[in-house]
Amino acid sequence: LTTSDLIPVLKKRMSVRDILICDSAEPDRIEELRRAGFKNARATKKGRNSINFGIDWIKAKKLVIHPSCVEFIKEIQSYQYMKDKKTNEYFDKPVDANNHLLDALRYALNLEMNKNHTKIGLSKHALGL
């Protein structure tokens, strides 16, 4: 989706006052969202080893996925780590493919990860259910 396609979808699913965590690699998109009224659109904080930290943090929680989230389930099932072609040993580094929804989950939970909370509250409305 383009940002202009995404804005009306977001306006139906959330309030412009809600915090919207965005990929920090897309500052132009963040600015466009802010101009559309999403003043709380913020870049996620990425640091050294943030991908592995986020994955480990999520793995330590109980993740419940609604059965209607078919694409998310497919993405999780296809998630892979890099593998050494010579030794067949896995590296502690995920393959950067088929990970858009998982990245979005890490971004959404970024504030909680930084607070080191153990309870996560997401409304059905925020999830589009």
N, C-alpha and C positions, 0 to 999 in steps of 0.2 A: 504494500500500500504506500502511496505517496502521503506526505504529511497532510496535504489538502483533502485527501480521501479519508484520512484517519480522524481529523478534527471533528466532523459531525458524528462519527461513531463514538468518540470519547465523550462528546457533549450529551449523548443519550445515556451513557453508562456511568458517568461520574459528574460531580460538581466541579466547576472551575476553581473552587476553593480547595479541593483535595490536592494532596501532594502527588505529583506525577514524576516518577524517577525514570530518567532517560539515559541512553547510552552516551557517555561523555565523549565518544568519538564523533558525535553528530551535533556539534554546537549550533549549526544553522537550523536544524530541526527544532532544537530546544527554543531558539529565538522565535521561530515561526509559531510554536505552540504558545509561547508567552504572548505574542501579538494577537493570538486568537482568544485570549482571555485566561489562559492557564498560567496565571502568575506564579504558581508554585511548581512549575516544571523545573526540575533540577537534574543536573548531571550526577550520575552515580559516581561514587568514589572508588577508583581503581588504584590499587597499590601493587607493590611487588608481591607476587604469588597470590593475588586476589582471587583468581579462578579456583585454584586448589583449596584455598581457605574457605571460599563460599561453598564449594562442593562438599568439603568435609563438615562444614557447619550444618548444611542441609541434611546430610546423611546421618547426623547425630540426632535428628528430629524424626518424629513420625509424620510422614508426608502422605496425606490422603488426597487422592486424585479422583474426581468425579468421573464415572464411566463415560459421560458424554464428551469428555476432553480427549477425543480419539487421537488427534494430532500430537498432543502432549505425550500421551502414552506411547505412541509410535516413536517419538523422538527419544524418550527415555530408554526404550528398548533397543534403539540403534546407537546409543551413546557408546563411544569407544575411546580407549587410551592408545597412545602411540606405541608401536611395537618395533623392536629392532629386527630388521629383516634377516640379519645373519644369525642372531642368537634366539630369536622368537621370544625374547624377554620384553615385558611391558615397561614403559617409562611412566613416571608419575606426572604425565602431561596428557590432557585430553586432546583428541583429534579436533581441529577447529572446523567442524562440519556438522550439519544437522543439530545445531545447538541454539537456535534463535529463541525458542520458548524457555529453555533452561537458563539462558543468559538473562532473559526477562525476569524469570523467577529470582535469580540471584540479585538483580538490580532492585526488584520490589522488596526483597528482604534485607537489603543493604543497611538500612537504618537500624533494623533489629539486630543484625549481626554486630554492628558497631556498639550497640547498647549492651550486647551480651545477654539479652533476654532469652528465656526458654519458652515463653508462651507467645504465640503468634495469632493475631486476630485479623481475619479478613472477612468482610461481609459478603453475603451471596450477591448483593447488588454490584459490588466492586469486581466480583469474578464473572459477572454477566449471567448468573444463574437465576 
